[in-house]
Amino acid sequence: MDIFPTRKDVDWEEFESGNVVIVMNKDLSSLEEKIANFVGAPKTVKRPLDEMNSKLWLLMDGKMTVKQIVLEMDRIFAEKIAPSNERVNRSIADFVNLGLVKLDRLGVEGESE
């Protein structure tokens, strides 16, 4: 079965370098939120991604299957990402566990490939 990783609706920025920074809301308790308000602490955290995870983030737009993404990452990064299948799948799982990516059986066009 084909699985299409798709970014969830989170704030993120892509820089000229191609690197991505994801902006995440902090999960604060009510007490922590009061303290953060009092001291003026930010309620978001910026999570910069390295070169490979930035490219992976950009590829997870719901148009490509995991298999297609693995092949593309292997083409781009070659030996740097070997073994590509394991590394890409682990990174996708990390994004899912962080609540940043969902896995769909249908691509964004609504058709399985």
mmCIF file of the C-alpha atoms, coordinates in Angstrom:
data_MODEL
# 
_entry.id   MODEL 
# 
loop_
_atom_site.group_PDB 
_atom_site.id 
_atom_site.type_symbol 
_atom_site.label_atom_id 
_atom_site.label_alt_id 
_atom_site.label_comp_id 
_atom_site.label_asym_id 
_atom_site.label_entity_id 
_atom_site.label_seq_id 
_atom_site.pdbx_PDB_ins_code 
_atom_site.Cartn_x 
_atom_site.Cartn_y 
_atom_site.Cartn_z 
_atom_site.occupancy 
_atom_site.B_iso_or_equiv 
_atom_site.pdbx_formal_charge 
_atom_site.auth_seq_id 
_atom_site.auth_comp_id 
_atom_site.auth_asym_id 
_atom_site.auth_atom_id 
_atom_site.pdbx_PDB_model_num 
ATOM 1   C CA . MET A 1 1   ? 0.000  0.000  0.000  1.00 0.00 ? 1   MET A CA 1 
ATOM 2   C CA . ASP A 1 2   ? 1.291  3.450  -0.869 1.00 0.00 ? 2   ASP A CA 1 
ATOM 3   C CA . ILE A 1 3   ? 1.608  5.977  1.925  1.00 0.00 ? 3   ILE A CA 1 
ATOM 4   C CA . PHE A 1 4   ? 1.785  9.716  1.266  1.00 0.00 ? 4   PHE A CA 1 
ATOM 5   C CA . PRO A 1 5   ? 3.466  11.782 4.025  1.00 0.00 ? 5   PRO A CA 1 
ATOM 6   C CA . THR A 1 6   ? 1.824  15.191 4.285  1.00 0.00 ? 6   THR A CA 1 
ATOM 7   C CA . ARG A 1 7   ? 2.884  18.187 6.361  1.00 0.00 ? 7   ARG A CA 1 
ATOM 8   C CA . LYS A 1 8   ? 0.286  19.303 8.868  1.00 0.00 ? 8   LYS A CA 1 
ATOM 9   C CA . ASP A 1 9   ? -0.796 22.933 9.003  1.00 0.00 ? 9   ASP A CA 1 
ATOM 10  C CA . VAL A 1 10  ? 2.140  24.322 10.985 1.00 0.00 ? 10  VAL A CA 1 
ATOM 11  C CA . ASP A 1 11  ? 4.132  27.504 10.522 1.00 0.00 ? 11  ASP A CA 1 
ATOM 12  C CA . TRP A 1 12  ? 7.481  27.100 8.812  1.00 0.00 ? 12  TRP A CA 1 
ATOM 13  C CA . GLU A 1 13  ? 9.951  29.100 6.760  1.00 0.00 ? 13  GLU A CA 1 
ATOM 14  C CA . GLU A 1 14  ? 12.321 28.151 3.962  1.00 0.00 ? 14  GLU A CA 1 
ATOM 15  C CA . PHE A 1 15  ? 15.495 30.204 3.662  1.00 0.00 ? 15  PHE A CA 1 
ATOM 16  C CA . GLU A 1 16  ? 17.600 30.924 0.573  1.00 0.00 ? 16  GLU A CA 1 
ATOM 17  C CA . SER A 1 17  ? 19.999 28.210 1.725  1.00 0.00 ? 17  SER A CA 1 
ATOM 18  C CA . GLY A 1 18  ? 17.154 25.713 1.295  1.00 0.00 ? 18  GLY A CA 1 
ATOM 19  C CA . ASN A 1 19  ? 17.036 25.019 5.024  1.00 0.00 ? 19  ASN A CA 1 
ATOM 20  C CA . VAL A 1 20  ? 13.707 25.017 6.825  1.00 0.00 ? 20  VAL A CA 1 
ATOM 21  C CA . VAL A 1 21  ? 12.757 26.269 10.282 1.00 0.00 ? 21  VAL A CA 1 
ATOM 22  C CA . ILE A 1 22  ? 9.540  24.959 11.813 1.00 0.00 ? 22  ILE A CA 1 
ATOM 23  C CA . VAL A 1 23  ? 7.766  27.245 14.298 1.00 0.00 ? 23  VAL A CA 1 
ATOM 24  C CA . MET A 1 24  ? 6.005  25.257 17.010 1.00 0.00 ? 24  MET A CA 1 
ATOM 25  C CA . ASN A 1 25  ? 3.760  26.413 19.838 1.00 0.00 ? 25  ASN A CA 1 
ATOM 26  C CA . LYS A 1 26  ? 5.066  25.527 23.285 1.00 0.00 ? 26  LYS A CA 1 
ATOM 27  C CA . ASP A 1 27  ? 2.806  23.205 25.244 1.00 0.00 ? 27  ASP A CA 1 
ATOM 28  C CA . LEU A 1 28  ? 2.586  25.184 28.471 1.00 0.00 ? 28  LEU A CA 1 
ATOM 29  C CA . SER A 1 29  ? 0.561  24.427 31.578 1.00 0.00 ? 29  SER A CA 1 
ATOM 30  C CA . SER A 1 30  ? -1.588 27.273 32.886 1.00 0.00 ? 30  SER A CA 1 
ATOM 31  C CA . LEU A 1 31  ? 1.037  28.078 35.533 1.00 0.00 ? 31  LEU A CA 1 
ATOM 32  C CA . GLU A 1 32  ? 3.854  28.040 32.963 1.00 0.00 ? 32  GLU A CA 1 
ATOM 33  C CA . GLU A 1 33  ? 1.791  30.273 30.686 1.00 0.00 ? 33  GLU A CA 1 
ATOM 34  C CA . LYS A 1 34  ? 1.263  32.816 33.487 1.00 0.00 ? 34  LYS A CA 1 
ATOM 35  C CA . ILE A 1 35  ? 5.003  32.821 34.216 1.00 0.00 ? 35  ILE A CA 1 
ATOM 36  C CA . ALA A 1 36  ? 5.812  33.144 30.498 1.00 0.00 ? 36  ALA A CA 1 
ATOM 37  C CA . ASN A 1 37  ? 3.411  36.097 30.226 1.00 0.00 ? 37  ASN A CA 1 
ATOM 38  C CA . PHE A 1 38  ? 4.931  37.733 33.318 1.00 0.00 ? 38  PHE A CA 1 
ATOM 39  C CA . VAL A 1 39  ? 8.547  37.442 32.128 1.00 0.00 ? 39  VAL A CA 1 
ATOM 40  C CA . GLY A 1 40  ? 7.723  37.987 28.460 1.00 0.00 ? 40  GLY A CA 1 
ATOM 41  C CA . ALA A 1 41  ? 8.983  34.580 27.336 1.00 0.00 ? 41  ALA A CA 1 
ATOM 42  C CA . PRO A 1 42  ? 8.121  33.456 23.787 1.00 0.00 ? 42  PRO A CA 1 
ATOM 43  C CA . LYS A 1 43  ? 5.248  31.006 23.400 1.00 0.00 ? 43  LYS A CA 1 
ATOM 44  C CA . THR A 1 44  ? 6.743  29.442 20.305 1.00 0.00 ? 44  THR A CA 1 
ATOM 45  C CA . VAL A 1 45  ? 9.957  27.598 19.632 1.00 0.00 ? 45  VAL A CA 1 
ATOM 46  C CA . LYS A 1 46  ? 11.814 27.591 16.327 1.00 0.00 ? 46  LYS A CA 1 
ATOM 47  C CA . ARG A 1 47  ? 13.093 24.187 15.275 1.00 0.00 ? 47  ARG A CA 1 
ATOM 48  C CA . PRO A 1 48  ? 15.772 24.507 12.569 1.00 0.00 ? 48  PRO A CA 1 
ATOM 49  C CA . LEU A 1 49  ? 16.206 21.479 10.330 1.00 0.00 ? 49  LEU A CA 1 
ATOM 50  C CA . ASP A 1 50  ? 19.472 20.292 8.841  1.00 0.00 ? 50  ASP A CA 1 
ATOM 51  C CA . GLU A 1 51  ? 19.967 20.068 5.074  1.00 0.00 ? 51  GLU A CA 1 
ATOM 52  C CA . MET A 1 52  ? 18.576 16.538 4.690  1.00 0.00 ? 52  MET A CA 1 
ATOM 53  C CA . ASN A 1 53  ? 15.548 16.999 6.954  1.00 0.00 ? 53  ASN A CA 1 
ATOM 54  C CA . SER A 1 54  ? 14.817 20.332 5.262  1.00 0.00 ? 54  SER A CA 1 
ATOM 55  C CA . LYS A 1 55  ? 14.692 18.615 1.865  1.00 0.00 ? 55  LYS A CA 1 
ATOM 56  C CA . LEU A 1 56  ? 12.583 15.809 3.335  1.00 0.00 ? 56  LEU A CA 1 
ATOM 57  C CA . TRP A 1 57  ? 10.181 18.400 4.810  1.00 0.00 ? 57  TRP A CA 1 
ATOM 58  C CA . LEU A 1 58  ? 9.770  20.041 1.410  1.00 0.00 ? 58  LEU A CA 1 
ATOM 59  C CA . LEU A 1 59  ? 9.119  16.677 -0.274 1.00 0.00 ? 59  LEU A CA 1 
ATOM 60  C CA . MET A 1 60  ? 6.381  15.710 2.205  1.00 0.00 ? 60  MET A CA 1 
ATOM 61  C CA . ASP A 1 61  ? 3.670  17.666 0.421  1.00 0.00 ? 61  ASP A CA 1 
ATOM 62  C CA . GLY A 1 62  ? 1.280  14.740 -0.077 1.00 0.00 ? 62  GLY A CA 1 
ATOM 63  C CA . LYS A 1 63  ? 2.165  14.323 -3.747 1.00 0.00 ? 63  LYS A CA 1 
ATOM 64  C CA . MET A 1 64  ? 4.851  11.653 -3.373 1.00 0.00 ? 64  MET A CA 1 
ATOM 65  C CA . THR A 1 65  ? 4.766  8.237  -1.720 1.00 0.00 ? 65  THR A CA 1 
ATOM 66  C CA . VAL A 1 66  ? 7.308  7.253  0.913  1.00 0.00 ? 66  VAL A CA 1 
ATOM 67  C CA . LYS A 1 67  ? 8.976  5.067  -1.715 1.00 0.00 ? 67  LYS A CA 1 
ATOM 68  C CA . GLN A 1 68  ? 9.262  7.989  -4.158 1.00 0.00 ? 68  GLN A CA 1 
ATOM 69  C CA . ILE A 1 69  ? 10.638 10.241 -1.419 1.00 0.00 ? 69  ILE A CA 1 
ATOM 70  C CA . VAL A 1 70  ? 13.264 7.642  -0.469 1.00 0.00 ? 70  VAL A CA 1 
ATOM 71  C CA . LEU A 1 71  ? 14.373 7.401  -4.112 1.00 0.00 ? 71  LEU A CA 1 
ATOM 72  C CA . GLU A 1 72  ? 14.544 11.208 -4.458 1.00 0.00 ? 72  GLU A CA 1 
ATOM 73  C CA . MET A 1 73  ? 16.491 11.625 -1.210 1.00 0.00 ? 73  MET A CA 1 
ATOM 74  C CA . ASP A 1 74  ? 18.898 8.878  -2.318 1.00 0.00 ? 74  ASP A CA 1 
ATOM 75  C CA . ARG A 1 75  ? 19.344 10.600 -5.685 1.00 0.00 ? 75  ARG A CA 1 
ATOM 76  C CA . ILE A 1 76  ? 20.089 13.961 -4.047 1.00 0.00 ? 76  ILE A CA 1 
ATOM 77  C CA . PHE A 1 77  ? 22.252 12.871 -1.109 1.00 0.00 ? 77  PHE A CA 1 
ATOM 78  C CA . ALA A 1 78  ? 23.689 9.533  -2.345 1.00 0.00 ? 78  ALA A CA 1 
ATOM 79  C CA . GLU A 1 79  ? 26.289 8.232  0.133  1.00 0.00 ? 79  GLU A CA 1 
ATOM 80  C CA . LYS A 1 80  ? 25.512 10.937 2.720  1.00 0.00 ? 80  LYS A CA 1 
ATOM 81  C CA . ILE A 1 81  ? 22.121 9.348  3.416  1.00 0.00 ? 81  ILE A CA 1 
ATOM 82  C CA . ALA A 1 82  ? 22.929 5.648  3.020  1.00 0.00 ? 82  ALA A CA 1 
ATOM 83  C CA . PRO A 1 83  ? 21.029 3.531  3.941  1.00 0.00 ? 83  PRO A CA 1 
ATOM 84  C CA . SER A 1 84  ? 18.400 5.919  2.606  1.00 0.00 ? 84  SER A CA 1 
ATOM 85  C CA . ASN A 1 85  ? 15.343 3.732  3.195  1.00 0.00 ? 85  ASN A CA 1 
ATOM 86  C CA . GLU A 1 86  ? 16.052 3.373  6.919  1.00 0.00 ? 86  GLU A CA 1 
ATOM 87  C CA . ARG A 1 87  ? 17.063 6.991  7.479  1.00 0.00 ? 87  ARG A CA 1 
ATOM 88  C CA . VAL A 1 88  ? 14.141 8.519  5.563  1.00 0.00 ? 88  VAL A CA 1 
ATOM 89  C CA . ASN A 1 89  ? 11.601 6.239  7.247  1.00 0.00 ? 89  ASN A CA 1 
ATOM 90  C CA . ARG A 1 90  ? 13.052 7.039  10.678 1.00 0.00 ? 90  ARG A CA 1 
ATOM 91  C CA . SER A 1 91  ? 12.922 10.790 9.976  1.00 0.00 ? 91  SER A CA 1 
ATOM 92  C CA . ILE A 1 92  ? 9.334  10.565 8.719  1.00 0.00 ? 92  ILE A CA 1 
ATOM 93  C CA . ALA A 1 93  ? 8.404  8.652  11.899 1.00 0.00 ? 93  ALA A CA 1 
ATOM 94  C CA . ASP A 1 94  ? 10.041 11.393 13.986 1.00 0.00 ? 94  ASP A CA 1 
ATOM 95  C CA . PHE A 1 95  ? 8.002  14.079 12.194 1.00 0.00 ? 95  PHE A CA 1 
ATOM 96  C CA . VAL A 1 96  ? 4.822  12.023 12.769 1.00 0.00 ? 96  VAL A CA 1 
ATOM 97  C CA . ASN A 1 97  ? 5.656  11.565 16.479 1.00 0.00 ? 97  ASN A CA 1 
ATOM 98  C CA . LEU A 1 98  ? 6.173  15.328 16.825 1.00 0.00 ? 98  LEU A CA 1 
ATOM 99  C CA . GLY A 1 99  ? 2.706  15.869 15.327 1.00 0.00 ? 99  GLY A CA 1 
ATOM 100 C CA . LEU A 1 100 ? 4.086  17.699 12.284 1.00 0.00 ? 100 LEU A CA 1 
ATOM 101 C CA . VAL A 1 101 ? 3.270  15.169 9.555  1.00 0.00 ? 101 VAL A CA 1 
ATOM 102 C CA . LYS A 1 102 ? 0.376  12.821 8.857  1.00 0.00 ? 102 LYS A CA 1 
ATOM 103 C CA . LEU A 1 103 ? 0.421  9.692  6.736  1.00 0.00 ? 103 LEU A CA 1 
ATOM 104 C CA . ASP A 1 104 ? -2.338 9.313  4.138  1.00 0.00 ? 104 ASP A CA 1 
ATOM 105 C CA . ARG A 1 105 ? -3.244 6.433  1.870  1.00 0.00 ? 105 ARG A CA 1 
ATOM 106 C CA . LEU A 1 106 ? -4.281 8.872  -0.846 1.00 0.00 ? 106 LEU A CA 1 
ATOM 107 C CA . GLY A 1 107 ? -2.195 11.708 -2.212 1.00 0.00 ? 107 GLY A CA 1 
ATOM 108 C CA . VAL A 1 108 ? -3.329 15.322 -2.278 1.00 0.00 ? 108 VAL A CA 1 
ATOM 109 C CA . GLU A 1 109 ? -5.031 14.724 -5.608 1.00 0.00 ? 109 GLU A CA 1 
ATOM 110 C CA . GLY A 1 110 ? -7.195 12.105 -3.871 1.00 0.00 ? 110 GLY A CA 1 
ATOM 111 C CA . GLU A 1 111 ? -6.034 9.223  -6.018 1.00 0.00 ? 111 GLU A CA 1 
ATOM 112 C CA . SER A 1 112 ? -3.780 6.393  -4.959 1.00 0.00 ? 112 SER A CA 1 
ATOM 113 C CA . GLU A 1 113 ? -0.885 5.719  -7.254 1.00 0.00 ? 113 GLU A CA 1 
# 
